[in-house]
Amino acid sequence: MERKVTKLENCHVQVDVVVDEKVWQDAQQKALNKLAAKVKVDGFRPGKAPIAMAKKHIDPAKLYDEALNIVLPIAYRDALENEKLEPFAQPKVDVLKLSENQLEVRFVIITSPEVTLGQYKGLKVGKTNVEVTDKDVDDEINKLREQNASLILKEGEAVLGDTLVFDFVGSIDGVEFEGGAAQNYSLELGSGQFIPGFEDQLVGTKAGEHKDVNVTFPEQYGAPELAGKAAVFACDVHEVKEKKFPELDDEFVKDLGIKDVETVAALKENKKNELLVNKTNQAKSEYLNKLYDEIAKGSKIAIAEEMIESDADRNMQDMERRMQQSGLTLDQYLGYIGQKKEDFVAKLREDAKRNITNYFMLEAIGAAEKITVSDEDVDFEIAKIASENDTTVEEINKVLDSRNQRAQFKNNLRLTRIEDFLYENND
């Protein structure tokens, strides 16, 4: 096939292809045989009429469409292989010439971003020294105690953090509304389960008391019939419960079931090490993000707008799915957080551009520094993960293979090595 390649702006390549006449004729014949098998001609069973006769009953446009479906993938693969092109997405296709004996098509192909690296070693961004204080450790241990706290009845007034067991009936203009009532409902004050203002008004109540709670539903509330409306909830408090934290002793530590941790001293050391790892990873991540921005400033990276739009759209759809699972629309969620949709979309595009830039920048650095990962490296990492997570190499391999994630695992390992290289070679 004859091809003419034209490099366009922003990682677009135009390939004009003149399809060989024989290839085009063969595609038409295959299309005719396929369509003829479904044609009914008087005097013949469906698909049994002579091809020449069946052809008279087939719309020429439909025949060309079917033939194009056969030949376009062939022409496209041929262009990619011979021109050594790596496409990012499906190409835009235009038919330039079309007849029984002639076919010329144009592919506009989006290729991976072109990266011209600037300085990426010896930069001074500023690494953060990480430390874990005694207070940090105590806070983490208190969280464990709170998670294992029991609720006991309380005679006094409810405060934030206490749990109420109560009945409530909601009404708007004196009329009860669907879904606005419950009996013996347990609510931790300050947990944010109810709409703003509801829980605060129950602070100070006691068991046996009645309290009318006056609230206004948010303008972007999940149930449109309630959005923006003032409501009254008649509440009858049955019980007030407060949390009783377990004593911090060796018995409590043993009950936590943490491997090789059976004393208070061991728990503190365990939490200190855990916090140190988490803080170190967080500091490294923040440092690398700043470093990437600095490297990008000195580099030239051409990214097709379609790549940015595709990534942003995918993230938008993911957000919409998660909101739907929570019973909200995206517009309702944005209303809750007070963000305009155009600002939200702009942020998605900004994040998409940064993520794409960083990824291909890392790929270019890895290629420049010849950073690779072998199959032996992958096996070693899998064995390490198995050891740390009390599982087997076979189980991890089974998961990777069942999800077709082995190549992704290998590439992620390579990206991690590139990140480590940058961390070690910059300040």
Summary of the structure (lengths in Angstrom):
residues: 427
radius of gyration: 32.7
end to end distance: 53.4
largest distance: 95.5
contacts: 1156
relative contact order: 0.10
helix: 48%
strand: 20%
